[in-house]
Every structure is written in structure tokens, then in C-alpha cells.
Amino acid sequence: MSKKKWVVDLSAEERDELGRLISKGRHPATKLLKARILLKADQGYHGPAWSDGRIVEALETNSAHIARVRRKFVEEGLAAVFARKKRETPPRRRVFDGSAEASLVALACSEPPPGHARWSIRLLAQRVVELEIVDAVHFNTVGRTLKKTLSNRI
């Protein structure tokens, strides 16, 4: 049997906490799976110390997932195993930053162009591109931005 790099050694409190988590059954499946992996991989005094192969068969997962859970527990602790990593950047860049958003609101509050009784979202979208406030924008983005900024002022 090879020596494991990330040895899980649970304290009694951690083991009890994981046991309570599993027994309630009101948690996401991934959270329950990680708890079961830690309980089976526990090589402490009261732990079963199962091999990764045996855990893979019993829990129908893969060895890479077990290794990630072990490593996260050893390096960062029990809470980190269940915490999701927060994104550093949003999935998309915002079209309207602070100054562009202010320009859009000012434009929406100004007089509409000749021949129009009021600004439509499509007219605003065309105008912000003409004025080079933004490079390109969909009218739905303009509508969402205005809803977000103007709805709290009414």
C-alpha cells in the first residue's frame, strides 16, 4: 500500500459534525458526498481508513475527486471543503461602467430627439453608440441598466 500524501485525521468534533450532516439528508448531494469521503478516508483512531479504491467503489465517484477533497481538508480545514470558491472576476465585463451609466441616465432624462415624444430603449441604445459612450450595446442591456438605476429614484 502506497503512502498517502494527504492524510485525513478527523477529530471527534469533526467526525460528529460530518455524521450529523449526513444523517439529516437535507443538503446538496455534493456536500453529502464530500462528507462521506472524509468519513471513509479518516485514518484517525476511530476512522475506518478506507483506501481510495474502496471509496471510489462504495461512493461511485472518482479518485481525483477524493484526492481534491483530502487535499482541501488537510491544507485549509473542514469549512473550506464545503465552501465554494468565489470568482475574482465576473463572467462578463459590464457594458456600462460608472461614467457610462451616468451618461446614459443623463441622456434618458434629457429631451427626446425631434419627431419623438419620449425616449425608447432602442433609441437610447442607438444614441449611446452614436455618442461613443459605449462601443456596442443591445437595447435590453440599456433597459436593465435604466431599471436598476432609475427604479430606486421613483
N, C-alpha and C positions, 0 to 999 in steps of 0.2 A: 504494500500500500504506500503510495507516494505521500510526502509531507505536504500538507496544505499551506498555502501562503497566507490565506485569510481565515484564521481560526475563530469561529463563533463560540464565545463563552458567555452565556446569559447569566445574569444574576437572578436571584429568586424573585425579585420585584418585576424584572423584565419578563420572566417566564410567566408570572401571574397575569401581567398586563396583556401579553400575547394570547394567553388562554382565554381571558375574558373577551378579548376582541373576536376571537374565533367562535366562542360559544354564543355570542349574541347574534351573529349572522346578518347584521343589518349594515354591512359595509360593502364597498365595491369589491368585486371579485379579485382585482389585482392586489388590493390591500390584504385580503384574506390569504391569497397565495403567498405573498411575501412573509406574512406572519407564520404560516405553516412551514415555509422553507427555513426560517430562523429556528423554529422549534425542533425541526428534524435535524438541522445541522449543528445544534448545540452540543458542544463537546465538553461542557462543564460536568460537575459532579452528578447532577440529576438528568443530564441530557442524553438522548439516545445515540448521538454521534453517528448519524447515518452517513454513508458515502454519497457523493454527488450522483453517481449512477442509480443508486437506490431511490434517492429523492426524485430524480427525473422520472423513473418508472411510476412511483407512487403518486406524484402530483401532476404527471403528464405535462411537464414543462421541458425546458432545455438547459443544458449545463451552463451556457453563457449567462442566462438569467440568474441562475443560482450563484454563479461567481460574482455577478454585479451586486446582488443583494448582500452576500458575505462581505465584499469589499466595502460597500457603503456603510454597513453596520460597524465594521472594525475601524474604519477611518473617521466616521462622523457621528456614529451613535444611532440609537434606535429611532429617534424622532426624524432623523434625516432619511431613513429608509422609506418612510411613508410620505415625506414631503415632496411636492413636485417642484421642479426647477423653474424659477421664474425667468421669463425671456428677458434678455438685455435690450433687445430692440423689438419694436412691433413688427408684425408680419408684413405690413406695407407702410411706406412712407406717407405721411399726411400731405394731402394736396394743399390745404390751406394752413399755413403756419400762423403765428400770431398777427404779423403785419398784413398778410394777405387776407386773413379773416376780417380784420378791421376794415380793410379797403372794401371787401365785399359787403359788409354791413353798411358802410357809408354809402355805397352805390345803391343798395336796396332801399335806403331811406331817402335818396335823392329823387328829383323829378324824373318820371319815366321819359323815354325818348319820344320825339314828336310822332303822332299817329297812334300812340298807345295810352290807354287810361291809367295803367299801372304796370309795374314790372312783373313779368312772368319769370319763372325759374329758368326757362330756356333762353329768354332774352338776357338774363343776368349771366348765364353761363357763356353766351357768345361775347358779351361785353367784357367780362374779366379776361378773356383770351385776347380780345382786340386791344385792351389797355395793357396787355402783357403783365398782368398781376400774377397769372399762372400760365404755364406753357399750354396745357390742355386740361379740360375738366368735363366731366359728364354732368348733365343737369341734375341728376339725383344727388350727386355729391354737394352741389350748391344747395339743394333743398334740405339735406341733412344738416349742413353747416348752419344754415339760417334757422332751422328749427331748434338746434342746440343753443344758438346764441340769442335769438330773439324771444324764444318762448318763456324765458325766465324774466323778461322785462315787462310782460303784459299782465 
